[in-house]
Amino acid sequence: MGRIDLLREICRVSGITSYLWRKLSPGLYVFNYHRIGDPSTAGLDPDVFSCTEERFAEHVDLIRSRFEVIGVSSLLAMIEAGTTPARPTAMVTLDDGYRDNFTRAFPVLHAAGTSAVFFVTTSFVGSPHPPWWDEVVWQAGRITPGQIATVPWLRDVIVDQPRAQFCRQVLRVFKRSTSPIDEKLGQLRGATGLTVDASEGADLFMTWDQVRSLRQNGMDIGSHSHTHPILSHLTAAEQRTDLATAKRVLEAELGEEVSILAYPVGGRYAYSPDTIEAARSCGYRAAFTFVPGVNHQPSANPLELRRIGVGENDSASNLQFAIERVAIAGAIGSAR
């Protein structure tokens, strides 16, 4: 049993878990998912899968049992009025626009009568090509120790570790390196001499008809950029161009204003003050990061809202424990 598992069990047996769950502080808790389905069926990055369809249904039931689930209009009204949630309030978000969001996540949400926000990378919609992070993991799974030495940004990667951990480390290093994404991909392809089979990208992302269907059935659609760059690695002008293009394309396809954004990658290193200013200047009224936390006053930092990432096919009880830990960390931080 790992340290976190042991702590969770101690909390459960002692009754602490039940107490914390009942006493969650008011605030906006935003849950972030990516792919929904079975990662063993994927030929690309299995870590992009947050959970199976069955587990997602359990999560939705858990969230609905404890939170008031709201959509974008309620969030923007809260921000505009400068009000704070009077009770634990939640949003469910899904990033990137993978097709399983439509075929697997949407039916679960629809059956539960629960809204969610689907953040779409506009250049990926209907694309037959795998995104860069999927290709990075695919290449990392095939690169040899001798080939690693030819890639400048890979020289400090630990080779002697399980392949799955090695692939995750390669992707982390790839994201942190500020060299252009296309340049780094070119170096990987040059090292392995391989390219991803075109079939890997077939039906990977939603079509525009599917995106519109989500909206017509009560789901919200937001921007996840146009090309999914790591925005902080771009110039301020390049960031504005990408975010403005995504907004323009979405509004043209949906026939309505789109004013919410999720920063690609979303960690603290992946966006900057220039990014926030670019989002504001493009007309986005709210933006989400991948920084964990509870938004006790969303109007205080509407372009830097925090989310709770969901992954590793966590059980509903594990998700509940994660929520409690984030809530406690937020309470401690605000008390300092």
N, C-alpha and C positions, 0 to 999 in steps of 0.2 A: 504494500500500500504506500503510495506516494505521500509527500508532506501535505499537499493540498487535500488529498482524499482523507487523510487522517484528521486534519482540521475540520473538514466538513462533517465527518462522522461524530467527532466530539461535540460540535455545535448542535447536531441533530439530537444526539442522545441526551444532552444537557437541557434541551428545550430552548436554547438560544436562537436556533433557526426559526422556530415558530414565532418567538417574540419579535425578532427583527423583521420578519415578513409582515406581521401585523402593524409594526411601527414604522414602516417605510416613510421617509420624509416626503412632503410635497415637492414636486418638480417634474420636469420633462425627461423621461427615460426613453432614449431612442435606440432601438435594436437594429443592428446592421447585419444583413445576410448577403451572400454572394450566390453561388450556385446551390441548387436544391436537387438532390439525387444521390446515386450510389457512385462514389469515387472510383470503385474498382472497375467500372465500365468505361472510364475515361482514359484516353490515350495521351492526355496532356497533363496539366497540373492537378493532382488530386486534392491539394490543399485549398483550392478555390471553392471546393464543396463545403458549405457550412453544415449541412445535415441532410438526412434523407427526407423524403416527403412525409413519411409517418412521424418522424421526430419533429418536423416542422409543425405538423398538426398539433402535437402535444405542446409545443412552445406557444402556439397561438392560443390554445385553451388556457395555458398558465397565465399569459399576459392579460387575456380578457378577464380572468378571474380576479385580478388584483388591480388593474389599471383602467382608467378611462382612455380608450384608444381614440386618437384624434387624427384628422387629416391636415392637409396643407392650409386650407382656408382658415381653420381654427388657429393654427400656429401663427399665420400672418396677422390675424386679428389680435392675438395675444401680444405679438411684437409691436404692432401699431399702437395698441392701447397702453403698452408698458405694464401690463398686468402679469402676475405670477400665478402658476397653477395652484389651485386651492387643495389639490389632492394629488396622489401619484398618477401621473398622466403619461401615456406612451404613444410612440410612433413606431411603426414597423417599416424598415427600409431595405431595399435590395439593390445592389450596385452592379453595373456593367451592361446589363441587358441581355444576358444569356437566355437562350430559348427556353430552358427548363424553368425560368421564372414564370413564363406564360403557361407551359404545359403542366408543371408540377406545383409551383407555389400558388399561382392564381386560383386554381380550383379549391385549394384548402382555404384560402382567404374568403373566397366567394361563399363557400358552404358555411363558414363561420360568421358571415356578415361583418367581416373586419376589413377596414381599409388599410392600404399600404402605399408607400411611395416607391416607384421604380425609377431609379436613376440610370439614364440611358446615355451611352457613349455614341454620339450621333453617327460618326463615320463607321461604326461597327454594325449598325442596323442593316441586316440583309447581306453582310459581308461574308464571303466564303473563306476568309483568311483567319487563322488563329491570332489572338492578340499577342503582344510581345512577351508578357509574363508566362504565358503557356509555352511559347517557343523556347524561352530561356530554360525552363525546367526540362523540356523535351531534350534540348541540346546537352544540358548538364547530366542527364541520365545516360548519355552516350559518349561523353568526352573521356579521353584517357589521360593518365597522369602526365605523359609526355606532351600531350596537346595543351594541357592547362598552362604550362610554362610559356606558351606563345601568346597568351592573352594577358596584357599588362595588369588589368584590374583584378585578375584571379590569382595573382602570385601568392597572396597571403591566405588563401582558402585552405582549410585543413583537408587533405586528401584522404587520410586514413580514418574514415568514419563511415557509418552505414550510408548506403546510397541515398536514402530518402532524406537524411539529415544533410548530406552533402548538397543535394539539390536545393534544399531550403536555404542553405548558407549562400550558395551561388546567387540565388534570387535576391537575397538580402543585400549582398555586395553589389549586384547589378543596380538595384534601386538607389543605393547610396552614392554610387559613382556619378559624378556630374557630367561625364562625357555624354554626347548625344546618344539617344536610344538606338537609332539606326546604325551608328558607328559601332556600338558595343555588340549589337546583333551580328553585324558583319564580321566582327572579330571572332565571335563564337562559330559562325558558319565556316569561316576560313580555317579555324582550328580543327573542326571535326570533318569538314568536307561534306557535310550533310545538310539537307533541307527538309523541312517538315512536309510530309505527304499532304497533298491538297485535300484529301478526303477527311483529314482531321478537323478542317474548318467547316465542312459542310453542315448546314443546319445548326451551327453553334450559337448563332445569335438570332434574336427576334427579327421579324419583318416589320415594316411600318404598319401593315394591316393589324398585326398582333399588338403593337404598341397602342394603336388607336382603339382597338377592342378593349384593352385594359382600361383606358380612360372612359370609354363609353359605359363600362360596367362599374364605375364608381371608384376606380383606383386613381391615384395621382401620379403624374409623370414629372420628373425633374431632370436637370442637366448633370451629366457626369463628364463634361467637357466634350470636345469634338474628336480628339485623337488619343485621349488618355495619356497625356505626357505627365512627367513629374514637374508640376508647374514651377516650383521654386528653382528648377534648373534652367528655366527660360528667362529671357529678358522680359521686362514689364510690358513692352509692346507685343511680344509674342504671346504672352499670357492673355492679354486683352483680346487679341485676334482669335485665339482658340476658343475662349469662353463666349465671345460675341457670336462666333460662327455657330457654336452649339445652340445657343439661345435662338438665333435666327432660324436655324433648320427645324428645331423642335416646334417653334411657333407656326412655321409654315405648314408643317405636317399635321399639327393638331388643331390649328385654327383658333388658338387662344394663347393668352400670355403665359409664359413659363418664367417663374421668378425665384425658383429654388435650385440649389446646386449642391453637389457633393464633390469635394476635392478628390481627384484621383490619388490613390494610395493613401493620402489623408493623414499620415503621421506628421509629427511636428516639423520634421525636416522636409516634408513634401509640399508645404505651402509657406508663404512668407507675407510680411506686410504688403509687398507689391501685389501678391495674389489677392489679398483681401480688398485692396483698392481697385484692382482690375475687376473683381466680382461686383463691387459697388458701382463702378463706372458703367458696367454693362447692364445694370438694372436688376441684378439679383437682390432679393430682399432678405433671403436667409440662405446660409450655406453650412454644410456639415463636414466635420473632420472625421478622422478615425482615432481621435484621442479619447480614451475612456473617461467617463464621468457622467454626472447628472447635471442637467441644466435647471438650476433652481430659479433663475431669472432670465429666460430666453432673450428678453429685449436688451439685456446688458451687453451681450456679444452675439448678435443675430447672424453674423457672418463667420462665426467660429463655434458653432454648436457641437457638443460632444456626443459620441455614440458608444454603445456597448457592443463590441464585436462578438459574433456568435460563430463558433467553429468546432471542428473535431467531433461532429455528431453528438454534441453534449446532450445528456438526458435532461428532462424538465427539471429534475432536482438539482442537477449541476448548474443549469441556467439560473434557477432561483438563488443558489448560493453565490453565483457571480454577481447577480443584482444586489444582493445584500452586501457583498464586499465593496462594490463600487459606491453604494450608498454610505457605508461606514467611512470609506476613504474621503468622500466628499464632505461629510460632516466634520471629520477631523481637520481637513484642510480649511474649511470655513471658520473653524473655531480658533485657528492660529492667528 
